[in-house]
Amino acid sequence: PLDTLAAIARDPAPTFTYLHVMAAHAPFVFAADGALPTPAPGAQAAGLAPDTHRRLLLDQLRFLNARVLRALDALLAASAVPPIVIVQADHGPASLNVFQTPTPDALRERFGITLRAMEGQGPE
């Protein structure tokens, strides 16, 4: 899906494109370089120590962020009219694995999201 953004931009018709990247959380399938992660590809969040969860999540995000940035660069280069782009996370990482009785720290982490928007010529 990320690789199709430039092709969509070349379509002369107005478009609304929604892309949900499912790999920004467990199961962890990418290391920072795109290889399989250690300790195990497909590791689930439940049962991981918080520091291991954070490391796997950050490595996966490093890989995915690089892919998203390349896709956005291709989108911008292929767009005859500067697009409106919104990048938003749907939730935070929940590395503390506290769901039944969440602490204030666990809630703050889970509900902390990223939101970036670009309209026209570049980020404002």
Solvent accessible surface area in square Angstrom, and as a share of the most:
residue,aa,sasa,rsa
1,P,120,0.75
2,L,20,0.10
3,D,117,0.61
4,T,69,0.40
5,L,19,0.09
6,A,15,0.12
7,A,55,0.43
8,I,54,0.27
9,A,22,0.17
10,R,156,0.57
11,D,68,0.35
12,P,135,0.85
13,A,55,0.43
14,P,137,0.86
15,T,79,0.46
16,F,182,0.76
17,T,62,0.36
18,Y,167,0.63
19,L,63,0.32
20,H,85,0.38
21,V,47,0.27
22,M,125,0.56
23,A,26,0.20
24,A,39,0.30
25,H,54,0.24
26,A,19,0.14
27,P,62,0.39
28,F,1,0.00
29,V,53,0.30
30,F,57,0.24
31,A,21,0.16
32,A,44,0.34
33,D,115,0.60
34,G,26,0.25
35,A,54,0.42
36,L,126,0.63
37,P,9,0.06
38,T,101,0.58
39,P,77,0.48
40,A,46,0.35
41,P,71,0.45
42,G,29,0.28
43,A,15,0.12
44,Q,107,0.48
45,A,23,0.18
46,A,88,0.69
47,G,82,0.79
48,L,32,0.16
49,A,51,0.40
50,P,56,0.35
51,D,99,0.51
52,T,34,0.20
53,H,5,0.02
54,R,97,0.36
55,R,111,0.41
56,L,2,0.01
57,L,11,0.06
58,L,85,0.42
59,D,31,0.16
60,Q,0,0.00
61,L,49,0.24
62,R,134,0.49
63,F,36,0.15
64,L,13,0.07
65,N,81,0.42
66,A,43,0.33
67,R,62,0.23
68,V,32,0.19
69,L,112,0.56
70,R,139,0.51
71,A,9,0.07
72,L,34,0.17
73,D,92,0.48
74,A,42,0.33
75,L,22,0.11
76,L,73,0.36
77,A,92,0.71
78,A,25,0.19
79,S,24,0.16
80,A,105,0.81
81,V,117,0.67
82,P,57,0.36
83,P,27,0.17
84,I,126,0.64
85,V,20,0.12
86,I,114,0.58
87,V,58,0.33
88,Q,107,0.48
89,A,37,0.28
90,D,94,0.49
91,H,54,0.24
92,G,6,0.06
93,P,46,0.29
94,A,9,0.07
95,S,0,0.00
96,L,53,0.27
97,N,44,0.23
98,V,50,0.29
99,F,121,0.50
100,Q,168,0.75
101,T,112,0.65
102,P,53,0.33
103,T,64,0.37
104,P,97,0.61
105,D,84,0.44
106,A,6,0.05
107,L,76,0.38
108,R,159,0.58
109,E,40,0.18
110,R,73,0.27
111,F,148,0.62
112,G,42,0.40
113,I,82,0.42
114,T,66,0.39
115,L,95,0.47
116,R,164,0.60
117,A,67,0.52
118,M,26,0.12
119,E,105,0.47
120,G,18,0.17
121,Q,164,0.73
122,G,13,0.13
123,P,112,0.71
124,E,190,0.85
